[in-house]
Structures are given as structure tokens and as C-alpha cells.
Amino acid sequence: MSLLQAKSISKSFHIPVETEILKNISLELNTGEFVSIMGKSGCGKSTLLYILSTMDTDYTGELYFENQLITGQKSGVLSRIRNEKIGFVFQFHYLLTEFSVLENVMLPAKKLGKKSIQEIKEDALTKLKILDMEDQAFKKTNRLSGGQKQRVAIARALINNPSIIMGDEPTGNLDSKNADTVFNIFKELSEKENLSLLIVTHDEDFAKKTDRIIHMEDGNIVQ
Amino acid sequence: MLARKKQTIIAALGVTFGIGAYIIMMSFMSGLNDLLDNLILNRTPHIHLFNEVKPTKKQPIDFDSNYNLTLKNISSIKPKKQQIKIHNAIPIIDYLNSSKKVKSITPQVKAQAFYLGGSSQLNGILTGVIIQQEVAQYHLNDYIFEGNSMDLQQNEKGIILGVGVANKLSLKMGDNIQIGTLRGEIFPLKIIGLFQSGMTEVDNLQSYVNLRTAQRIMGETNDYITDILIKLHTMKNAPVVARELEEKFNVSALDIQTSNAQFDTGTFVRNLISYAVSVALLIVAGFGIYNILNMLIYEKMNDIAILKATGFSSGDVRWIFISQAIIIGIIGGILGIILGYFVSLLIDRTPFTSHAIPNVDTYPVNYDIKFYIVGICFAFIATYFAGYFPSQKAGKMDPVDIIRGQ
């Protein structure tokens, strides 16, 4: 089943000079697929990810999420889709340092507001357990190691049981051991929970282990 | 987002000092204003009835209908000889007593006289008063710093002397003073009190005697009244009532709004200045908050990005910043009110002696609840606006730009 579908997406930067960063890109992602995007710096892979994630709306072409046209929707609708359906993991963890691990994980679910605080808390603890982080739940995030933080970020991405996880070099800042851990977590989620994953990465080893690799060069997809 | 404790405290302190200064300023200024106003209001009747010496309006020629259509030109019109007393004082008093608008009526006899001390003569005005009424309505006791005003009620040989006169003639309590009348008679009176009004020209001229004494000095009978001072229940009505009385009884009636026009203006300008300064203080505090929130946004860019990425809308982000600003405003405002109150208490206890105002020994402070309400409202509004613009900025921030910028 097609989860995410992009039809001839193009994007240009106008500043400082007119540069076409994405050229007529079409791709399709199915439910449960673990896909990585590879390419050199500046080839447009991150830009593509942000467009696919609905955060960037300045493009031409059409984007479908769960067979629903996303392009041109209001920002409130997009926020809602991101909150409910998409989990993000970035190169940097982006945890809120003022809050505890648990509160960080709970935050998107609180925003969604479908469950009571108590249920959200239980959910968050379950997610942390999957990632083997439950014993750190009440620590402040700045007392964790880099690998631990990234795992918390993954738990946060999972809290609303999204359809897809998008990652922008989620292992880029981690040593190979932690990178492996993160990969195994992703792999497990993809297989067990039938979750789609779309990961931008530089890491050849990481990419090789995924279901499909999309290679990008100068704003085009080269297979 | 509540963690930047230091900055939050500093921002709140900005508001605290702004609001505090506003309250101190307003309390102190209006306290001072009230003091100065009362200096005048307390001793000024709402309506002053007297008999003004002026030329007759209708000259004899006006009575002759033959000249109705011609231009009449009479040179050097002089007022005819007339009495200074209010000729129908008793009926006026009776009428006023029955009027519902009137709070009090205080008859006076003003008598021109000389204070004689050794070889020197000083011009003076003796005011014959019913002392307990003067004390009750015009706070005369506030200005009598030696002696007991009530002694004047029984003592027809007593006088309460202006301090300026006493100093010039080097007289003190208990001394005798000779009063020379216009008709050349001399009355010895005993000084049973000294007063200081704070206005030198009054202190140098005025003194109080029993109503009866003044009538005797003038060589007149009991119905001789030169002035009637009226206090109304509502001061605002004074001009209307004054016109009414003027027409009805053919006397001159001076209302307080006319006699003290400059004082209204003075009060207004003083209030204007204190408001202007206070608003400036609050605006400074507002800019402080604006600044800090603005910086907070740059510091919190990553957090904003992740909040947006995980589905928080622009409105949510805006709300976080606005609510933060308002929390700062409310906390700062409440602290400011407390600060303002305590500093006001302090000012209220600071000694302040002025020879001009003998009954005041500490700085005057007005604890009007109005200032506190305005203060908290302004804190709220100012911080709302100070938070509004940074929050708009935070709301507009594009998470992609922030994440890409790393």
C-alpha cells in the first residue's frame, strides 16, 4: 500500500542566486518499507525529506500522504499530520533541556490530546522500554549520553504511533556502536510494527542494510 | 520553556520596578496634590456670599423711557454709599438652612482694623467667627499651633492671631494686643491662640475673634453679617447655586470654581506630569521584556523547531511566548504593587516638616486603590504587547531553516 507519494516535485532557492535544488522528483513509499536516501552534501536529499515531511511547503509538484493530497493544505492541517502520522529523528537530538526524559517523550502526545495524561505517561514508559531507556525516564535530558539522547528522540518520534518515521542523519553524530543500536531499533520497528522509515544518511553501511536505497545527485534521483 | 530563570527574573524585575515606581510616583504625587488641594479646599467655601461695593447697574436715566432709544453716556459713575453688611443676612441664613443642597452655613463678620503694638500700626482683618463651625467645616484647628480654638467661643476678649502679626509685634500667647478700629476706637484683646496658615499674606493680616466681638468692634448689632460661607453636599453644584442665590437675594456669590480656577489647572498639570513619567517608566519596563523575549527566541530556536516538527502549530508556539510574557507581567506586576506599597509606607513615615504647612510632619501619600489597579492592568497590557511581537516572530519561524542551519 502506498503511504507516501511524490509527483514531479521541484524546488528552487531564490537566494542568493536562482538555484534549482530538486528537479522533477517522483517517488513512492509503501507501508512497512525501510528506505534510505543517500547522496553527497548539497544534492538536495535533506530538502527532499523536509518537503516529504510537510514542513517545507515552498515547492511545485504534488505530494500525497495516505492517498490524500497534501500540497496546498493549511499549516494547521499539516501540523496535525506531522503530529499524528510522522515521527522525526534528527542528527541532533533536539530534546528540550528543561524537561525530563519522560516529559520530552510525552510532549507530542499531549499536543495531540487524544489520551489522558495518565495514559500518555504509560505509553511513554512503554516506548522508553522498547528503547531500553525506561530507567532514565525521570532524568533531565542533559544528563544523558549522545546515544541515549538519540534513543529518547526516537521514543518521542514513536509516542503517537505514527505511520512513518523520518530521519535526517539520525546516526550522523553517533559512534558506530550507538549507530548500530539505532539501526537495529529502526529495523525492529519496521519489521515488527510494520512502520515505514525514510532515513537520509551518509553512512554507507547503514544504508546497505535497508530495504531500498535512493541515490540522489544534483537534485535528481539516480537509481 | 520556563527554565531561563535568570532572565525571567530580570524581566519580571523590570516590570516590578516599572510598576513599583509608577505606584510610588502616583501615590506620592497625588498625596502631595491632595495636600496642596486641601490647603485651599479646606479653607475655601463652596460659595461665598458677600455684599460687593459696585455702582448701581440701573442708573437714574434708565428709568426715564424718553431716553430708551438714545445712546446714554454717563461719565464717572461712582458707587453710592452702601453698607458692607449683607442687608438681608438673617432671611438668607433661614433660607439656606432649609435648603437640601446645603451642608453647612458659616456666617462671618469681616472687620478692617489695625494691630497696635508700641508705636507701630499694622493693617489687619479681624474675622468674627462662630469658632466651632470654622473648626468643623474649614479645619481651622489644623492651623492653630498654639492655644485652644474653643476658648474663643466663650471669650469675647480673646483673639487668635496670625503668626506673621505676632512676630512683627513680638507678641506671644497670653499677651494683650490693642486693636484699633477704623472709627478710632481701641479694643484691648488677649491672645489666646496663634495660627499659621502657610500663606504669608494671610498670616500677616488675618486674625480670628468671636463673632460678637467683631460686631462690637464694628459698632454694630447682632444681625450684622458681612460674609456667609456655604458648603454644599456636592461641590460641582456651586456655580449653579451661586447664580441662584445671587438672583434671589441680590448679593454677590462667588463659587469655588471661579475663585480657584488656577488651582484646578495646577492640579491637572501636576497629574498630567506624573502620568507621563509613570507611563514612560512602564514603557521602559515593557521594552525590557521585549528584549529578553526576543533573545529567548534565538536561544530557543531549536526547541521551536522541534515543537513545530512534532506538530505544534504556529499558534501554539505564539501562545507559549505570549503566555510567558504575561506570566512575567503578572508576577512582575504583583511584586511591583507590593514594592510600591511598601515604599509608599516608607515615604509615609519619612519626616517632612514645612513651616508653610504646620499640621504635616511626614510626606503625604495617597493609597488610592485606583493606582494599584491601573498598575496591574498596565503591567498586563504592556507585557502582552512586549510578548506579542517576539511571539509573532517565533510563530513565523520555519523549522526547516533552523534545522538546516545546524
Boltz contact constraints between the chains, C-beta under 6 A:
constraints:
  - contact:
      token1: [A, 50]
      token2: [B, 400]
      max_distance: 6.0
  - contact:
      token1: [A, 55]
      token2: [B, 399]
      max_distance: 6.0
  - contact:
      token1: [A, 55]
      token2: [B, 400]
      max_distance: 6.0
  - contact:
      token1: [A, 56]
      token2: [B, 400]
      max_distance: 6.0
  - contact:
      token1: [A, 76]
      token2: [B, 313]
      max_distance: 6.0
  - contact:
      token1: [A, 79]
      token2: [B, 311]
      max_distance: 6.0
  - contact:
      token1: [A, 79]
      token2: [B, 313]
      max_distance: 6.0
  - contact:
      token1: [A, 82]
      token2: [B, 311]
      max_distance: 6.0
  - contact:
      token1: [A, 83]
      token2: [B, 311]
      max_distance: 6.0
  - contact:
      token1: [A, 88]
      token2: [B, 309]
      max_distance: 6.0
  - contact:
      token1: [A, 92]
      token2: [B, 406]
      max_distance: 6.0
  - contact:
      token1: [A, 94]
      token2: [B, 302]
      max_distance: 6.0
  - contact:
      token1: [A, 94]
      token2: [B, 306]
      max_distance: 6.0
  - contact:
      token1: [A, 96]
      token2: [B, 303]
      max_distance: 6.0
  - contact:
      token1: [A, 98]
      token2: [B, 3]
      max_distance: 6.0
  - contact:
      token1: [A, 108]
      token2: [B, 310]
      max_distance: 6.0
  - contact:
      token1: [A, 108]
      token2: [B, 311]
      max_distance: 6.0
  - contact:
      token1: [A, 111]
      token2: [B, 311]
      max_distance: 6.0
  - contact:
      token1: [A, 111]
      token2: [B, 312]
      max_distance: 6.0
